[in-house]
């Protein structure tokens, strides 16, 4: 039995659209908490960022995962770094202060475990870490956030990376299936193929920058993706 090219193209478009929607949700899940963390109420002492600060990308209410930073001593003598970490809770901000001795050239990782007790605003965990200046090293200050899913089991990271995989498969397989059964001699088809490539690249960039914590670029990518996807969904002749 001959396969219907129109049905296969539509199946490809549906797969591609599902992948795009998953990508949009991933960007939102990463960028929204980081953006909220900027306005949560932490006192900001400096604009010099603590670039090594990392929050978990996604959690459930049963997860307990670390917020981490890396401290390095680039000097030729021993230094002591004083670190202050703050975490959201339902009622107030939980503050922890530590002193870390670093040998010349040494790098240490500090981590603080967060869980359901740190959830605020119904679905977020926020963290802010500040390092005091030491010799030639300036004070640094950054914040980040994590979206928390209200699920009765652990596995926020599995859900996140699984969604990344499904989004990639959906976009890639959907585009391949649609392209394989389309007539590329038609100008409208060529234009649509480039639209699909553009949306996929924007989604990939948006997921990447939101994952590494550059929420401003993630919001821009999300806006561009939503506009492009809206144009993509406009009715057209098959």
Residue frames relative to the residue before (quaternion, step in Angstrom):
aa qw qx qy qz dx dy dz
X 1.0000 0.0000 0.0000 0.0000 0.00 0.00 0.00
X 0.4246 -0.7075 0.5091 0.2449 3.56 -0.88 1.00
X 0.4186 -0.7025 0.5207 0.2454 3.53 -1.02 0.83
X 0.4469 -0.6936 0.5045 0.2545 3.55 -1.05 0.84
X 0.3796 -0.7514 0.4861 0.2346 3.66 -0.43 1.16
X 0.6340 0.5382 -0.3402 0.4390 3.58 1.00 -0.77
X 0.6614 0.4983 -0.3059 0.4698 3.59 0.95 -0.86
X 0.6563 0.5061 -0.3097 0.4661 3.59 1.02 -0.77
X 0.6298 0.5170 -0.3377 0.4712 3.59 1.04 -0.74
X 0.6569 0.5040 -0.3112 0.4665 3.55 0.96 -0.83
X 0.6269 0.5206 -0.3378 0.4711 3.59 1.02 -0.75
X 0.6411 0.5217 -0.3183 0.4643 3.57 1.04 -0.78
X 0.6560 0.5095 -0.3093 0.4631 3.57 0.97 -0.85
X 0.6415 0.5188 -0.3251 0.4622 3.57 1.02 -0.81
X 0.6491 0.5100 -0.3090 0.4724 3.58 0.96 -0.88
X 0.6512 0.5141 -0.3086 0.4652 3.58 0.95 -0.89
X 0.6676 0.5084 -0.3003 0.4535 3.59 0.92 -0.92
X 0.6326 0.5187 -0.3342 0.4681 3.60 1.02 -0.77
X 0.6435 0.5215 -0.3168 0.4621 3.58 1.00 -0.82
X 0.6470 0.5127 -0.3126 0.4700 3.57 1.00 -0.83
X 0.6567 0.5074 -0.3164 0.4596 3.60 0.91 -0.87
X 0.6365 0.5093 -0.3305 0.4756 3.60 1.00 -0.74
X 0.6389 0.5293 -0.3206 0.4571 3.58 1.02 -0.80
X 0.6378 0.5215 -0.3199 0.4678 3.56 0.99 -0.84
X 0.6607 0.5011 -0.3067 0.4673 3.58 0.96 -0.85
X 0.6298 0.5326 -0.3308 0.4585 3.59 1.05 -0.73
X 0.6402 0.5096 -0.3238 0.4750 3.57 0.96 -0.85
X 0.6606 0.5129 -0.3022 0.4575 3.55 0.93 -0.93
X 0.6678 0.5190 -0.3016 0.4402 3.59 0.93 -0.90
X 0.7079 0.4390 -0.2627 0.4870 3.60 1.09 -0.66
X 0.7453 0.4465 -0.2350 0.4359 3.57 0.82 -1.02
X 0.6177 0.5834 -0.3545 0.3905 3.61 0.96 -0.79
X 0.6874 0.4639 -0.3185 0.4592 3.67 0.76 -0.85
X 0.6450 0.5189 -0.3311 0.4528 3.61 0.97 -0.80
X 0.6488 0.5067 -0.3154 0.4720 3.57 1.03 -0.77
X 0.6489 0.5136 -0.3121 0.4667 3.58 0.97 -0.86
X 0.6184 0.5709 -0.3410 0.4189 3.59 1.05 -0.77
X 0.6110 0.5702 -0.3515 0.4219 3.59 1.10 -0.64
X 0.7752 0.3247 -0.1455 0.5219 3.57 1.14 -0.67
X 0.3865 0.7756 -0.4432 0.2295 3.57 1.28 0.14
X 0.6223 -0.5398 0.3668 0.4322 3.59 1.02 -0.65
X 0.4182 0.6791 -0.4862 0.3572 3.57 1.24 0.18
X 0.4282 -0.6761 0.5344 0.2718 3.57 -1.07 0.76
X 0.1953 -0.7928 0.5700 0.0920 3.57 -0.76 1.04
X 0.2300 -0.8191 0.5183 0.0872 3.56 -0.69 1.14
X 0.8094 0.0535 0.0030 0.5848 3.59 1.12 -0.53
X 0.4379 -0.6831 0.5199 0.2673 3.54 -1.26 0.43
X 0.4886 0.6383 -0.4456 0.3941 3.59 1.29 0.07
X 0.3065 -0.8126 0.4616 0.1807 3.62 -0.35 1.18
X 0.3500 -0.6633 0.6169 0.2386 3.51 -1.28 0.55
X 0.2220 -0.8623 0.4417 0.1102 3.53 0.24 1.35
X 0.6678 0.5308 -0.3095 0.4200 3.60 1.13 -0.50
X 0.4622 0.6906 -0.4527 0.3231 3.62 1.23 -0.09
X 0.0228 0.7962 -0.6021 0.0556 3.55 -0.89 1.02
X 0.1571 -0.7461 0.6411 0.0876 3.53 -1.02 0.94
X 0.6065 -0.5269 0.4217 0.4203 3.63 -1.17 0.38
X 0.5036 -0.6836 0.4349 0.2999 3.61 -0.94 0.82
X 0.7882 -0.0821 0.0833 0.6043 3.60 1.10 -0.70
X 0.0401 -0.7969 0.6027 -0.0044 3.56 -1.03 0.83
X 0.2893 -0.6631 0.6360 0.2687 3.49 -1.41 0.12
X 0.6718 -0.5063 0.3444 0.4168 3.59 -1.22 0.22
X 0.6636 0.4874 -0.3088 0.4760 3.61 1.22 -0.26
X 0.5622 0.6157 -0.3863 0.3945 3.59 1.24 -0.19
X 0.0628 -0.7276 0.6770 0.0906 3.51 -1.34 0.47
X 0.0834 0.8232 -0.5441 0.1391 3.57 -0.32 1.31
X 0.5089 -0.6942 0.4238 0.2820 3.61 -1.12 0.56
X 0.2688 -0.6427 0.6849 0.2135 3.48 -1.38 0.53
X 0.0665 -0.8472 0.5269 -0.0156 3.60 -0.66 1.03
X 0.0461 -0.7407 0.6649 0.0842 3.50 -1.38 0.38
X 0.2569 -0.7259 0.6070 0.1964 3.57 -1.29 0.35
X 0.1340 -0.7764 0.6134 0.0546 3.54 -0.98 0.95
X 0.0807 -0.8043 0.5886 0.0106 3.56 -0.92 0.94
X 0.2331 -0.7498 0.6024 0.1435 3.55 -1.14 0.70
X 0.1349 -0.8264 0.5429 0.0645 3.62 -0.23 1.22
X 0.5457 0.6427 -0.3830 0.3775 3.60 1.30 -0.12
X 0.5102 -0.6504 0.4748 0.3021 3.55 -1.32 0.19
X 0.7099 0.3514 -0.2755 0.5447 3.58 1.22 0.47
X 0.6345 -0.5438 0.3911 0.3856 3.55 -1.23 0.43
X 0.0373 -0.7847 0.6184 0.0192 3.56 -1.04 0.83
X 0.2763 -0.7239 0.6025 0.1914 3.53 -1.32 0.33
X 0.1666 -0.7789 0.5994 0.0799 3.57 -0.77 1.08
X 0.2095 -0.7461 0.6206 0.1198 3.55 -0.99 0.92
X 0.0844 -0.8150 0.5729 -0.0216 3.53 -0.69 1.17
X 0.0988 -0.7690 0.6292 0.0538 3.54 -1.00 0.89
X 0.0776 -0.7978 0.5979 0.0036 3.56 -0.80 1.07
X 0.0934 -0.7889 0.6067 0.0292 3.56 -0.99 0.87
X 0.0800 -0.8027 0.5909 0.0017 3.55 -1.02 0.88
X 0.5182 -0.6398 0.4746 0.3113 3.54 -1.07 0.77
X 0.0066 0.7270 -0.6851 -0.0457 3.52 -1.36 0.49
X 0.6971 -0.4776 0.3129 0.4336 3.58 -1.24 0.10
X 0.7863 0.3412 -0.1625 0.4888 3.59 1.05 -0.72
X 0.8164 -0.0089 0.0682 0.5733 3.58 0.93 -0.83
X 0.5521 -0.5758 0.4693 0.3786 3.55 -1.32 -0.18
X 0.2895 -0.7520 0.5714 0.1556 3.58 -0.83 1.03
X 0.1080 -0.8227 0.5581 0.0078 3.59 -0.66 1.15
X 0.0536 -0.7741 0.6308 -0.0066 3.54 -1.02 0.97
X 0.0811 -0.7938 0.6011 0.0441 3.60 -0.99 0.81
X 0.0266 -0.8081 0.5878 -0.0267 3.57 -0.90 0.94
X 0.2482 -0.7199 0.6242 0.1747 3.53 -1.31 0.51
X 0.0859 -0.8051 0.5869 -0.0064 3.54 -0.86 1.03
X 0.2284 -0.7670 0.5870 0.1227 3.56 -0.79 1.05
X 0.0912 -0.8085 0.5814 0.0050 3.55 -0.81 1.05
X 0.3596 -0.7113 0.5672 0.2074 3.54 -0.89 0.99
X 0.6692 -0.4876 0.3501 0.4379 3.64 -1.16 0.37
X 0.8366 0.1571 -0.1505 0.5027 3.57 -0.79 1.08
X 0.5361 0.6558 -0.3947 0.3560 3.60 1.26 -0.11
X 0.1456 -0.7557 0.6324 0.0887 3.54 -1.22 0.68
X 0.0445 -0.7930 0.6076 0.0068 3.57 -0.90 0.92
X 0.2801 -0.7322 0.5981 0.1666 3.52 -1.21 0.65
X 0.1448 -0.7613 0.6278 0.0729 3.55 -0.93 0.98
X 0.0174 -0.8071 0.5902 -0.0032 3.55 -1.03 0.74
X 0.1141 -0.7601 0.6379 0.0489 3.53 -1.22 0.67
X 0.3577 -0.7572 0.5115 0.1925 3.56 -0.74 1.07
X 0.0854 -0.7815 0.6169 0.0359 3.56 -0.97 0.89
X 0.0129 -0.8017 0.5972 -0.0223 3.54 -1.22 0.58
X 0.8327 -0.2370 0.1555 0.4757 3.54 -1.28 -0.40
X 0.6255 0.5574 -0.3483 0.4204 3.61 1.06 -0.66
X 0.6740 0.4903 -0.2894 0.4706 3.60 1.23 -0.31
X 0.4706 0.6830 -0.4422 0.3413 3.58 1.27 -0.01
X 0.0626 0.7636 -0.6404 0.0544 3.55 -1.03 0.91
X 0.7876 0.2475 -0.2357 0.5128 3.56 -1.27 0.45
X 0.6783 -0.5593 0.2346 0.4149 3.54 1.12 0.93
X 0.8625 0.0914 0.0190 0.4973 3.61 0.84 -0.87
X 0.6959 0.4762 -0.2723 0.4634 3.61 1.21 0.19
X 0.1514 -0.7023 0.6780 0.1554 3.50 -1.39 0.41
X 0.1188 -0.8067 0.5776 0.0380 3.58 -0.83 1.00
X 0.0522 -0.7861 0.6157 0.0169 3.55 -1.11 0.74
X 0.0347 -0.7640 0.6440 0.0186 3.53 -1.18 0.69
X 0.0529 -0.8020 0.5949 -0.0058 3.59 -0.81 1.02
X 0.1009 -0.7938 0.5998 -0.0048 3.53 -0.93 1.06
X 0.1258 -0.7776 0.6102 0.0845 3.58 -0.93 0.85
X 0.4070 -0.7045 0.5305 0.2377 3.55 -0.92 0.95
X 0.5772 -0.5944 0.4171 0.3735 3.62 -1.11 0.54
X 0.0224 -0.7773 0.6287 0.0019 3.54 -1.22 0.64
X 0.8240 -0.1208 -0.0017 0.5536 3.56 -0.62 1.23
X 0.8370 -0.1310 0.1018 0.5215 3.61 -0.56 -1.12
X 0.5872 0.5922 -0.3658 0.4132 3.59 1.26 -0.11
X 0.3699 -0.7516 0.4991 0.2219 3.62 -0.77 0.99
X 0.5795 -0.5140 0.4660 0.4277 3.54 -1.29 0.10
X 0.0992 -0.7851 0.6102 0.0376 3.56 -1.09 0.76
X 0.0601 -0.8025 0.5921 -0.0433 3.54 -1.13 0.66
X 0.1753 0.7760 -0.5928 0.1251 3.59 -0.76 1.01
X 0.1723 -0.7601 0.6153 0.1185 3.54 -1.29 0.36
X 0.0284 -0.7818 0.6225 0.0226 3.53 -1.25 0.41
X 0.2129 -0.7907 0.5626 0.1133 3.55 -1.25 0.26
X 0.2128 -0.7583 0.6050 0.1168 3.54 -1.31 0.38
X 0.3422 -0.7041 0.5794 0.2267 3.56 -1.02 0.81
X 0.1776 -0.7888 0.5847 0.0663 3.55 -0.97 0.96
X 0.2527 -0.7660 0.5781 0.1237 3.55 -0.74 1.12
X 0.3617 -0.7338 0.5336 0.2145 3.57 -0.89 0.93
X 0.2574 0.7440 -0.5566 0.2653 3.52 0.22 1.39
X 0.4759 -0.7185 0.4360 0.2591 3.61 -1.01 0.77
X 0.7077 0.3841 -0.2716 0.5271 3.61 1.10 0.57
X 0.5470 -0.5976 0.4699 0.3504 3.56 -1.29 0.35
X 0.5131 0.6881 -0.4391 0.2656 3.56 -1.24 0.30
X 0.2174 0.8039 -0.5288 0.1639 3.59 1.06 0.59
X 0.6681 0.4965 -0.3025 0.4643 3.57 0.97 -0.85
X 0.6249 0.5290 -0.3364 0.4652 3.59 1.04 -0.75
X 0.6394 0.5173 -0.3213 0.4693 3.58 0.99 -0.84
X 0.6667 0.5108 -0.3130 0.4435 3.59 0.89 -0.91
X 0.7320 0.4221 -0.2556 0.4698 3.59 0.69 -1.06
X 0.5947 0.5446 -0.3604 0.4688 3.58 1.16 -0.51
X 0.6537 0.5031 -0.3065 0.4750 3.57 1.01 -0.82
X 0.6048 0.5403 -0.3509 0.4681 3.60 1.08 -0.71
X 0.6667 0.5044 -0.2961 0.4620 3.58 0.91 -0.93
X 0.6765 0.4907 -0.2942 0.4638 3.57 0.91 -0.92
X 0.6274 0.5274 -0.3372 0.4632 3.59 1.03 -0.75
X 0.6646 0.5012 -0.3042 0.4632 3.59 0.92 -0.89
X 0.6599 0.4940 -0.3067 0.4758 3.59 0.95 -0.86
X 0.6567 0.5283 -0.3136 0.4374 3.57 0.92 -0.92
X 0.6946 0.4577 -0.2795 0.4795 3.58 0.87 -0.93
X 0.7020 0.4866 -0.2810 0.4376 3.57 0.83 -0.99
X 0.7052 0.4474 -0.2656 0.4817 3.57 0.80 -1.01
X 0.6440 0.5309 -0.3249 0.4448 3.58 1.00 -0.80
X 0.6675 0.4887 -0.3037 0.4726 3.57 0.94 -0.89
X 0.6422 0.5243 -0.3233 0.4564 3.59 0.97 -0.84
X 0.6764 0.4944 -0.2964 0.4586 3.59 0.87 -0.94
X 0.6612 0.4968 -0.3093 0.4693 3.57 0.93 -0.85
X 0.6834 0.4955 -0.2927 0.4492 3.59 0.87 -0.96
X 0.6418 0.5572 -0.3183 0.4198 3.58 0.99 -0.86
X 0.7816 0.3072 -0.1470 0.5226 3.57 1.06 -0.73
X 0.5489 0.5778 -0.4077 0.4457 3.58 1.20 0.58
X 0.4416 -0.6717 0.5336 0.2629 3.55 -1.24 0.53
X 0.2181 -0.8269 0.5088 0.0986 3.57 -0.18 1.30
X 0.5207 0.6096 -0.4351 0.4098 3.58 1.24 0.15
X 0.6140 0.5331 -0.3474 0.4670 3.58 1.30 -0.23
X 0.4949 -0.6859 0.4448 0.2946 3.63 -0.73 1.03
X 0.6366 0.5413 -0.3345 0.4357 3.61 1.00 -0.80
X 0.6448 0.5168 -0.3179 0.4650 3.57 1.06 -0.75
X 0.6346 0.5214 -0.3220 0.4709 3.58 1.00 -0.84
X 0.6465 0.5164 -0.3159 0.4644 3.60 0.96 -0.88
X 0.6716 0.4948 -0.3048 0.4595 3.58 0.91 -0.90
X 0.6268 0.5424 -0.3454 0.4400 3.59 1.01 -0.74
X 0.6680 0.4788 -0.3037 0.4819 3.59 1.01 -0.74
X 0.5905 0.5500 -0.3609 0.4675 3.59 1.14 -0.59
X 0.6689 0.5010 -0.2984 0.4611 3.57 0.94 -0.88
X 0.6275 0.5232 -0.3312 0.4721 3.57 1.02 -0.78
X 0.6590 0.5231 -0.3085 0.4438 3.57 0.92 -0.94
X 0.6616 0.5019 -0.3119 0.4617 3.59 0.88 -0.93
X 0.6553 0.5233 -0.3148 0.4447 3.59 0.93 -0.90
X 0.6518 0.5036 -0.3148 0.4716 3.60 0.99 -0.83
X 0.6424 0.5205 -0.3244 0.4595 3.60 0.95 -0.86
X 0.6513 0.5078 -0.3129 0.4690 3.58 0.95 -0.86
X 0.6587 0.5117 -0.3148 0.4529 3.60 0.91 -0.89
X 0.6594 0.4911 -0.3024 0.4823 3.58 0.95 -0.87
X 0.6510 0.5322 -0.3133 0.4414 3.58 0.97 -0.87
X 0.6514 0.4982 -0.3148 0.4778 3.59 0.97 -0.83
X 0.6584 0.5243 -0.3128 0.4402 3.58 0.95 -0.89
X 0.7252 0.4322 -0.2705 0.4626 3.62 0.72 -1.01
X 0.6311 0.5040 -0.3491 0.4751 3.62 1.07 -0.56
X 0.6219 0.5513 -0.3346 0.4442 3.60 1.07 -0.71
X 0.7426 0.3846 -0.2285 0.4984 3.60 0.96 -0.82
X 0.6297 -0.6212 0.2988 0.3581 3.59 1.28 0.23
X 0.5116 0.6122 -0.4521 0.3988 3.61 1.19 0.27
X 0.1128 -0.8749 0.4670 0.0608 3.53 0.50 1.24
X 0.5850 0.5775 -0.3862 0.4186 3.62 1.08 -0.56
X 0.6755 0.4627 -0.2865 0.4975 3.59 0.92 -0.91
X 0.6171 0.5497 -0.3438 0.4460 3.58 1.08 -0.69
X 0.6451 0.5079 -0.3189 0.4734 3.59 0.99 -0.79
X 0.6368 0.5152 -0.3223 0.4747 3.59 1.02 -0.79
X 0.6595 0.4988 -0.3027 0.4739 3.58 0.95 -0.88
X 0.6381 0.5282 -0.3220 0.4585 3.58 1.02 -0.82
X 0.6477 0.5127 -0.3153 0.4671 3.60 0.95 -0.87
X 0.6709 0.4945 -0.2916 0.4693 3.57 0.91 -0.94
X 0.6472 0.5205 -0.3171 0.4579 3.57 1.00 -0.81
X 0.6589 0.5076 -0.3134 0.4583 3.60 0.94 -0.85
X 0.6511 0.4994 -0.3163 0.4759 3.59 0.96 -0.83
X 0.6790 0.4921 -0.2889 0.4619 3.58 0.87 -0.98
X 0.6630 0.5034 -0.3082 0.4605 3.58 0.98 -0.84
X 0.6096 0.5440 -0.3465 0.4608 3.58 1.09 -0.67
X 0.6454 0.4988 -0.3100 0.4884 3.57 1.02 -0.82
X 0.6407 0.5458 -0.3138 0.4395 3.55 1.00 -0.86
X 0.7044 0.4720 -0.2560 0.4643 3.58 1.05 -0.82
X 0.4522 0.6795 -0.4671 0.3399 3.61 1.22 -0.11
X 0.5577 -0.6215 0.4231 0.3517 3.61 -0.94 0.86
X 0.0560 0.7732 -0.6292 0.0559 3.54 -1.11 0.83
X 0.5809 -0.5765 0.4367 0.3734 3.54 -1.21 0.32
X 0.3578 -0.7315 0.5368 0.2210 3.56 -0.96 0.81
